[in-house]
């Protein structure tokens, strides 16, 4: 995946005294021969890249160094834009462990080889040797013990490296018609100047949004919203922030812990910290976010990089120890949507982001199964935070990124978790309160594709009819208000809670259209060709089935919910859960939103009113 580093001479007890040349047929398993009989705990291997026109331009050696020593001026870590390991032969001298894009298709090997070789060629010095740490080369991926040990060192590797080199890939094929240059160059050239302007403004206690380049980017975004045409600078921004590198879980550490991270796209570079500053300023700019709301704001602009950037932003802002659990919960939620070839790396990949995470997360151990790792995470979280909110994250996969931020709610008020784990078991016994039983379900809407609206509109209509079937609600609210707030879990696209009134206006346009007698076909045609932003906006908030309970409650529930399931509220959790009775225990289905109880209205005053639930 990627990486980085610091340097010293090999340890005295090493089985080799100096650099070792990798032969043409070398593979990952041959790296085992370079290990010491008793490897020092802070020792890693690096690769040296030098210039040689006679062969292929690349020679590589593996050396052992101590990461506790000060970084050598030329020692760096390398990050590529690809993932998933695969050994490919490098013409002429060595075999490099390269990385190929994991899911969906198998790439042509020569193309992969070209991507990787270009990355290394871009990073070398033509006149002197550069020491790099590239995890795909320097970690024996077939040795679980070494792999776990090296993963545990990554925090030191990244923080002690002289520089982290982030390879985003080659320049774009899209060319700026005015200059004839690749558009990918423009953003990397401008973001540094913009960041410099912002820092000067901040130093003089002026808003960083006054930066001229920042204003130009916002103006370009507004033009795209109105005309659907994007400027070359805006296309450049999209290109850089849409690179696959942003989607990988391991690169969070590279960027967050590095003292000096450099983004490289072809021959152009930019400081990673400048991009983080731009994202931070835009995230805080309410005026810009309101302007961009019809195009779903930051979710479209940073559709690939947003999860990464928000996680790193939280880490860089730091947190008090009593808020550690909240920051970790947010990052765990984000990490679920990032990519890793091994599911355990979703956990191990964020372990080094904050030293305090070791209080909660298990040490890297690839001999454990993924399910065992998740159980250890849950136990560590619950013991540390006295909260069950981790269950909402671990069981929210079917909601994808559309589920609400569960910390917004306080359905069990400020209660602490009352629970116990059975030894060597995934069963949890927890105290809570039964809420109700699922009686009716609407058709599952699922993910929305604006290009195929007719495939989802029947589900929308079913939801409206089911919600409207209730004559009244126990809160005294109008049924239509209860319905739309339940459909969107009472939040807007920026997770404002309770949802502002404009969301209700957007819903009412939907409700009017769906109950007007107009055919689904005609409504779908209008959705595809119309320009009513309010009509289009609400759909992004509604992706879960609607449920009505035996007692007349309205809820937004996980897709796997079935009639006859039970809704319970557990002590120490912010949200209720849908569970399924099975013999003498309940099978966890996932978190849900139940209108009218999310602020603690149904939570009892006395612990004696709670009962035990066995949950698996």
C-alpha positions in Angstrom: 0.0 0.0 0.0 2.3 2.8 1.0 4.6 4.1 3.6 7.6 5.6 5.1 10.7 6.0 7.4 14.0 6.8 9.3 17.5 5.4 9.3 20.6 3.8 10.9 23.1 1.0 10.3 21.9 -2.6 10.5 21.8 -4.2 14.0 25.0 -6.0 15.2 23.2 -9.3 15.5 21.8 -9.2 12.0 22.3 -12.1 9.8 23.7 -9.7 7.1 26.1 -6.9 7.6 25.0 -4.5 4.8 22.8 -4.0 1.9 21.6 -7.1 0.1 20.9 -7.2 -3.6 17.6 -8.8 -4.6 18.1 -11.0 -7.6 15.8 -11.2 -10.7 13.7 -14.0 -9.3 13.3 -12.6 -5.8 9.8 -12.7 -4.3 8.2 -11.8 -1.0 9.3 -15.1 0.6 13.0 -14.3 -0.1 12.8 -11.3 2.2 12.7 -13.8 5.1 16.4 -14.5 4.4 17.2 -10.9 5.3 15.7 -11.1 8.8 17.9 -11.3 11.9 17.9 -14.2 14.3 16.4 -11.9 16.9 15.2 -8.8 15.1 15.3 -5.7 17.3 11.8 -4.5 18.1 12.4 -1.1 16.4 14.1 -2.4 13.2 12.5 -2.3 9.8 13.8 -2.8 6.2 14.1 -0.1 3.6 14.7 -0.2 -0.1 17.3 2.0 -1.9 16.4 3.4 -5.3 19.3 4.6 -7.4 19.7 5.7 -11.0 21.1 3.4 -13.7 20.6 4.1 -17.4 22.4 1.0 -18.4 19.6 -1.4 -17.1 16.2 0.0 -16.5 16.7 3.0 -14.4 16.0 1.1 -11.1 18.2 -0.9 -8.8 16.9 -2.0 -5.4 18.5 -3.2 -2.2 17.0 -4.1 1.1 18.7 -2.7 4.3 17.9 -2.8 8.0 17.5 0.4 10.0 16.4 1.5 13.4 13.4 3.8 13.4 14.3 5.3 16.8 17.2 7.2 15.2 16.7 10.6 13.7 15.5 10.5 10.1 18.1 10.6 7.4 17.5 13.7 5.1 16.8 11.4 2.2 14.7 8.8 3.9 11.1 8.8 2.8 8.0 6.6 2.8 6.2 5.9 -0.4 2.5 5.7 -1.0 1.0 4.5 -4.3 -2.5 5.0 -5.6 -3.2 1.3 -5.9 -3.9 -1.6 -3.5 -3.9 -5.4 -3.2 -0.6 -7.2 -3.4 0.7 -9.1 -6.4 4.3 -9.9 -7.3 5.3 -8.6 -10.7 8.7 -9.0 -12.4 10.6 -5.9 -13.1 12.5 -6.0 -16.4 16.2 -6.5 -16.0 17.1 -6.7 -12.4 14.5 -7.4 -9.6 11.0 -8.5 -8.9 9.0 -5.8 -7.1 6.0 -6.5 -5.0 3.4 -4.3 -6.8 -0.2 -3.6 -6.0 -3.2 -4.0 -8.3 -6.7 -2.6 -8.0 -8.5 -5.3 -6.1 -12.2 -5.6 -6.9 -14.2 -5.9 -10.0 -11.6 -6.8 -12.7 -8.1 -8.2 -13.1 -5.8 -5.6 -14.7 -3.3 -6.3 -17.5 0.0 -6.9 -15.8 2.2 -4.8 -18.1 -0.1 -1.9 -17.4 0.4 -2.4 -13.7 4.0 -2.7 -14.1 4.1 0.6 -16.0 2.2 2.4 -13.2 4.5 1.1 -10.5 7.7 1.7 -12.4 6.7 5.2 -13.3 6.0 5.9 -9.6 9.4 4.7 -8.6 11.1 6.6 -11.5 9.4 9.8 -10.4 10.7 9.4 -6.8 14.4 8.7 -7.5 17.2 11.2 -7.5 19.3 11.2 -10.7 22.5 12.0 -8.9 22.2 10.3 -5.5 20.7 7.4 -3.7 17.3 7.8 -1.9 16.2 5.6 1.0 12.6 4.6 0.8 10.3 2.4 2.9 7.6 0.8 0.7 5.5 -1.6 2.7 4.7 -3.8 -0.3 8.4 -4.4 -0.8 9.7 -4.1 2.8 7.2 -6.2 4.7 6.9 -9.9 4.1 3.2 -10.1 3.5 3.1 -13.9 3.8 4.4 -13.9 7.3 1.6 -13.0 9.7 4.0 -12.5 12.7 6.2 -10.0 10.8 3.2 -8.4 9.3 1.6 -7.8 12.7 4.9 -6.6 14.1 5.5 -4.1 11.3 1.9 -2.8 11.4 2.4 -2.1 15.1 5.5 0.0 14.1 3.7 2.1 11.4 2.9 4.9 13.8 6.7 5.4 14.4 7.5 4.8 10.7 5.2 7.6 9.5 5.9 10.1 12.3 9.7 9.7 12.1 10.1 9.8 8.3 11.8 12.8 6.8 9.0 12.9 4.2 6.0 10.9 3.0 5.7 10.7 -0.8 2.2 10.1 -1.9 2.0 8.9 -5.5 -1.4 9.7 -7.0 -0.7 8.5 -10.5 0.0 10.0 -13.9 -1.5 13.3 -15.1 -5.0 13.5 -16.5 -5.9 13.0 -20.1 -8.3 16.0 -19.8 -6.5 19.0 -21.2 -7.1 22.7 -20.6 -8.2 24.1 -23.9 -6.7 27.6 -23.1 -3.2 26.4 -22.1 -3.0 23.0 -23.7 -1.8 21.5 -20.3 -3.2 18.6 -18.4 -5.9 19.9 -16.1 -4.6 17.9 -13.2 -1.6 20.3 -13.0 -3.8 23.3 -12.3 -5.2 22.4 -8.8 -1.8 21.2 -7.5 -0.3 24.5 -8.6 -3.0 26.7 -7.1 -3.7 24.9 -3.8 -0.3 26.0 -2.4 -0.8 29.6 -3.3 -4.4 29.5 -1.8 -3.1 27.9 1.4 -0.4 30.6 1.7 -3.1 33.3 1.3 -5.3 31.6 3.9 -2.5 31.4 6.5 -1.6 35.1 6.0 -5.2 36.0 6.4 -5.5 33.9 9.6 -2.3 35.5 11.0 -4.0 38.9 10.6 -7.2 37.6 12.2 -9.1 37.8 8.9 -11.3 35.1 7.5 -9.4 32.6 5.3 -12.4 32.5 3.0 -11.2 35.9 1.7 -8.5 34.1 -0.3 -8.8 35.1 -4.0 -8.2 31.6 -5.2 -10.7 30.2 -2.7 -13.3 32.7 -3.9 -12.6 31.6 -7.5 -13.1 28.0 -6.7 -16.4 28.7 -5.0 -17.5 30.8 -7.9 -16.6 28.0 -10.3 -18.6 25.6 -8.2 -21.6 27.9 -8.4 -21.3 28.2 -12.2 -21.2 24.4 -12.5 -24.3 24.2 -10.3 -26.1 26.6 -12.6 -24.7 25.6 -16.0 -23.4 22.1 -15.5 -20.1 23.3 -17.0 -17.0 23.0 -14.9 -13.9 25.2 -15.3 -10.5 23.7 -15.9 -9.5 24.5 -12.3 -12.6 22.8 -11.0 -12.1 19.7 -13.2 -8.5 19.6 -11.8 -9.8 19.6 -8.3 -12.2 16.8 -9.0 -9.5 14.8 -10.7 -7.0 15.0 -7.8 -9.7 14.3 -5.1 -11.0 11.4 -7.1 -7.8 9.4 -7.2 -8.1 5.8 -5.7 -5.4 6.6 -3.1 -7.9 8.5 -1.0 -10.1 5.3 -0.6 -7.5 3.1 1.2 -7.6 2.8 4.9 -3.9 2.5 5.4 -3.1 5.9 4.0 -4.9 7.7 6.9 -1.8 7.1 9.0 0.6 8.2 6.3 -1.1 11.6 6.0 -2.1 12.2 9.6 1.2 11.3 11.2 3.7 12.7 8.7 5.6 15.9 9.4 6.0 16.5 5.7 3.7 14.7 3.3 4.0 15.5 -0.4 1.3 14.6 -3.0 2.8 13.7 -6.4 0.8 13.5 -9.6 3.1 12.9 -12.6 5.7 15.7 -12.3 3.6 18.1 -10.2 3.6 18.2 -6.4 1.6 19.8 -3.6 1.8 19.7 0.2 -0.8 17.5 1.8 -1.3 20.0 4.6 -2.4 22.6 2.0 -5.3 20.3 0.9 -6.3 19.7 4.5 -6.4 23.4 5.1 -8.6 24.0 2.1 -11.0 21.2 3.1 -11.1 22.5 6.7 -11.9 26.0 5.6 -14.6 24.8 3.2 -16.1 22.5 5.9 -16.5 25.5 8.2 -17.8 27.9 5.5 -21.6 27.8 6.1 -22.3 30.2 3.3 -20.5 28.0 0.8 -22.1 24.8 2.1 -25.6 26.4 1.8 -24.8 27.5 -1.7 -23.6 24.0 -2.7 -26.4 22.1 -0.9 -28.4 21.3 -4.1 -25.4 19.4 -5.4 -25.0 17.7 -2.0 -22.1 19.9 -1.1 -18.9 18.3 0.1 -20.2 14.8 -0.7 -20.0 15.5 -4.5 -17.0 17.8 -4.5 -14.9 15.4 -2.4 -16.9 12.2 -3.2 -13.8 10.0 -3.1 -11.6 11.9 -0.6 -14.2 13.2 1.9 -14.0 10.1 4.2 -10.2 10.3 4.3 -10.1 14.1 4.8 -12.7 14.2 7.5 -10.9 11.5 9.5 -7.5 13.1 9.3 -9.1 16.5 10.2 -10.5 15.0 13.4 -7.1 13.5 14.3 -5.2 16.7 13.6 -7.7 18.7 15.7 -6.9 16.4 18.6 -9.2 15.4 21.4 -9.4 15.4 25.2 -9.2 11.9 26.7 -12.9 12.0 27.7 -13.8 12.5 24.1 -11.5 9.8 22.8 -14.4 7.4 22.4 -16.4 9.8 20.2 -13.5 10.5 17.9 -12.7 6.8 17.6 -16.4 6.0 16.9 -16.4 8.6 14.1 -13.2 7.3 12.6 -14.4 3.7 12.9 -17.6 4.7 11.0 -15.5 6.3 8.3 -13.0 3.4 8.1 -15.9 1.0 7.2 -16.2 2.8 3.9 -12.5 2.7 3.0 -10.8 -0.1 1.2 -8.5 -2.8 2.6 -7.6 -6.2 1.1 -7.9 -7.7 4.6 -11.0 -6.9 6.7 -8.9 -6.8 9.8 -7.0 -3.9 8.4 -10.1 -1.7 8.8 -9.1 -1.9 12.5 -5.4 -2.2 12.4 -5.2 0.6 9.8 -6.4 3.2 12.2 -4.6 1.9 15.3 -1.7 4.2 14.9 -3.7 7.4 14.3 -3.7 8.3 18.0 -1.6 6.8 20.8 -4.7 6.6 23.0 -6.4 4.2 20.5 -4.3 1.5 22.0 -6.4 1.8 25.2 -9.4 0.5 23.1 -8.3 -1.3 20.0 -6.5 -4.7 20.0 -2.8 -5.1 19.0 -2.3 -6.2 15.4 -2.4 -10.0 15.3 -3.2 -11.7 11.9 -3.6 -15.1 13.6 -7.0 -13.8 14.8 -10.0 -14.2 12.6 -11.8 -11.0 11.4 -14.8 -11.9 13.6 -12.5 -12.3 16.6 -11.0 -8.9 16.0 -14.4 -7.3 15.8 -15.4 -8.9 19.1 -12.2 -7.6 20.7 -12.9 -4.1 19.4 -16.4 -4.2 20.8 -15.2 -5.4 24.2 -12.5 -2.8 24.3 -14.8 0.0 23.3 -17.6 -1.0 25.8 -15.1 -1.4 28.7 -13.5 2.0 28.0 -16.5 4.1 27.1 -19.3 2.3 29.1 -21.3 2.8 25.9 -23.0 0.4 23.4 -22.8 2.8 20.5 -20.1 0.6 18.9 -22.9 -1.9 18.2 -24.6 0.6 16.0 -21.5 1.0 13.9 -20.6 -2.7 13.7 -24.2 -3.6 12.6 -24.9 -0.7 10.2 -23.2 -2.1 7.1 -26.5 -2.5 5.2 -27.2 1.2 5.7 -24.0 2.1 3.9 -23.0 5.7 4.3 -26.7 6.8 4.5 -27.2 6.0 8.1 -27.3 9.0 10.5 -24.6 9.9 13.0 -25.8 8.0 16.0 -24.2 10.3 18.5 -26.8 12.9 17.6 -29.4 11.1 19.6 -29.9 10.2 23.3 -32.6 7.6 23.3 -31.3 6.0 26.5 -30.4 9.4 27.9 -27.0 9.4 29.6 -27.2 5.9 30.9 -24.1 3.6 31.1 -23.8 0.2 29.6 -25.0 -2.6 31.9 -23.7 -5.7 30.1 -21.3 -8.7 30.1 -19.6 -10.8 27.4 -19.5 -14.6 27.7 -15.9 -15.9 27.6 -14.8 -17.0 24.1 -18.2 -16.1 22.7 -19.8 -13.4 20.6 -22.9 -13.4 22.9 -23.5 -10.2 24.8 -25.9 -9.9 27.8 -27.2 -6.4 28.2 -29.9 -4.7 30.1 -32.5 -2.6 28.3 -36.1 -1.8 27.7 -38.4 -3.5 25.1 -40.1 -0.9 22.9 -42.4 -2.6 20.5 -42.8 -5.2 17.7 -42.6 -4.7 14.0 -46.0 -5.0 12.4 -45.8 -3.5 8.9 -42.9 -2.7 6.6 -42.8 -0.6 3.4 -41.0 -1.7 0.3 -37.2 -1.3 0.7 -36.1 1.8 -1.3 -32.3 1.0 -1.3 -29.7 3.2 -2.9 -31.1 5.9 -5.2 -30.0 6.2 -8.8 -31.2 9.5 -10.2 -30.9 8.1 -13.7 -33.4 5.3 -12.9 -36.0 6.9 -10.7 -39.0 4.7 -11.8 -37.3 1.7 -10.2 -37.5 3.4 -6.7 -40.7 5.4 -6.9 -43.0 2.5 -6.1 -41.1 2.0 -2.8 -41.5 5.7 -2.0 -45.2 5.6 -2.7 -45.5 2.5 -0.5 -43.7 4.3 2.3 -46.0 7.3 2.1 -49.1 5.1 2.1 -47.9 3.1 5.1 -47.0 6.2 7.1 -50.2 8.0 6.3 -52.2 4.9 7.5 -51.8 6.1 11.1 -54.6 8.3 12.2 -52.6 10.0 14.9 -49.3 9.9 16.7 -48.6 9.8 20.4 -46.5 13.0 20.2 -49.5 15.0 18.9 -47.6 16.0 15.7 -49.2 16.0 12.3 -48.8 12.6 10.7 -47.1 14.0 7.6 -44.5 15.7 9.8 -43.9 12.4 11.7 -43.6 10.6 8.3 -41.0 12.9 6.8 -38.9 13.2 9.9 -38.9 9.4 10.3 -38.0 8.8 6.6 -34.8 11.0 7.0 -34.1 10.0 10.6 -34.9 13.7 11.5 -31.6 15.0 10.0 -30.7 16.9 6.9 -27.8 16.1 4.5 -25.3 17.8 6.9 -26.7 15.8 9.9 -28.4 18.8 11.5 -30.7 17.5 14.2 -33.6 17.9 14.3 -34.0 18.4 10.6 -34.7 22.0 9.6 -38.0 22.9 8.0 -36.8 23.0 4.4 -36.5 19.2 4.5 -40.2 19.1 5.2 -40.9 21.3 2.2 -38.8 19.0 0.0 -40.7 16.0 1.3 -44.1 17.6 0.7 -43.3 18.0 -3.0 -42.6 14.3 -3.1 -45.7 13.4 -1.2 -47.9 15.7 -3.5 -46.4 14.1 -6.6 -46.8 10.5 -5.4 -50.4 10.9 -4.2 -51.6 13.1 -7.1 -52.8 10.3 -9.2 -50.0 10.9 -11.8 -48.5 7.7 -13.1 -45.1 6.5 -11.8 -43.9 6.7 -15.3 -44.7 10.4 -15.7 -43.2 11.2 -12.3 -40.1 9.4 -13.2 -39.8 11.3 -16.4 -40.1 14.6 -14.5 -37.4 13.5 -12.1 -35.0 12.7 -14.9 -35.5 15.9 -16.9 -36.7 18.4 -14.3 -34.6 21.0 -12.5 -36.5 21.2 -9.2 -33.7 20.9 -6.7 -36.0 20.6 -3.7 -37.8 17.6 -5.3 -34.4 15.9 -6.0 -32.8 16.7 -2.7 -35.0 14.8 -0.2 -34.4 11.5 -2.0 -30.7 11.5 -0.8 -31.9 11.3 2.8 -34.3 8.4 2.4 -32.7 5.0 1.9 -34.1 2.7 4.6 -37.4 0.9 5.0 -40.2 2.4 6.9 -41.9 0.4 9.7 -45.0 0.8 11.7 -45.1 -1.1 15.1 -47.9 -2.9 16.9 -48.2 0.1 19.2 -48.4 2.7 16.4 -44.8 3.9 16.4 -43.1 4.9 13.1 -39.5 3.9 12.6 -36.8 3.9 10.0 -35.2 0.4 10.2 -32.4 -1.7 8.6 -33.0 -3.4 5.3 -32.9 -6.9 6.9 -35.8 -6.1 9.2 -38.8 -8.5 9.1 -42.3 -8.4 10.4 -42.2 -9.9 13.9 -38.8 -8.4 14.8 -38.5 -6.6 18.1 -37.3 -3.1 18.8 -35.3 -2.7 22.1 -33.5 0.1 23.7 -30.3 -0.9 25.5 -28.7 0.9 28.5 -25.6 2.9 27.3 -26.8 3.3 23.7 -27.9 6.4 21.8 -30.3 4.6 19.5 -32.7 1.7 19.6 -32.0 -1.7 17.9 -34.0 -4.1 15.8 -33.4 -7.6 17.1 -34.9 -11.0 16.1 -36.0 -13.5 18.7 -34.2 -16.9 18.1 -34.7 -19.6 20.7 -33.4 -18.2 24.0 -31.5 -15.2 22.5 -31.9 -12.3 20.1 -30.1 -12.0 16.8 -28.9 -8.4 16.2 -30.3 -6.8 13.0 -29.1 -3.3 13.4 -29.8 0.3 14.7 -33.0 2.2 13.9 -34.7 5.5 14.3 -38.0 5.5 16.2 -39.8 8.9 16.1 -40.7 10.3 19.5 -38.3 8.3 21.6 -34.9 9.5 20.4 -34.4 12.1 23.1 -35.0 9.7 26.0 -38.8 9.9 26.1 -39.2 6.2 26.6 -36.3 5.5 28.9 -37.3 4.5 32.5 -36.1 6.4 35.5 -35.2 3.3 37.5 -32.8 0.5 36.5 -35.3 -2.0 38.1 -37.6 -1.4 35.1 -35.0 -2.9 32.7 -34.6 -6.5 31.7 -31.8 -8.7 30.4 -31.3 -9.4 26.7 -29.0 -12.0 25.3 -27.8 -10.8 21.9 -25.6 -12.4 19.2 
